[in-house]
Amino acid sequence: MLNDYTGKAMQQAQDERVEDRTYFGTIPGFQGLWASGETEQECRKELREVLEGWILLGIAHYDVLPEMDRTKLEVGKAV
């Protein structure tokens, strides 16, 4: 489920070449999540790693995570 969610989020990723000739990437709906790299491939790799950490932090804090192409990760406190 986590790999499916991450994959769908990465399909929404957007990157662009910036003035210093590096790539800058984000994923719409994932506030504060971004990455950069010297090549588009490096940027995407870094973005995936940052995304995984962002998801784990969200789970740890019981945050509501964005829905990705009808895929949801629901986090609830154990009782």
Sequence and secondary structure as in RCSB ss.txt:
>XXXX:A:sequence
MLNDYTGKAMQQAQDERVEDRTYFGTIPGFQGLWASGETEQECRKELREVLEGWILLGIAHYDVLPEMDRTKLEV
GKAV
>XXXX:A:secstr
 HHHHHHHHHHT EEEE TTS EEEE TT TT EEEESSHHHHHHHHHHHHHHHHHHHHHTT     BTTB    
    
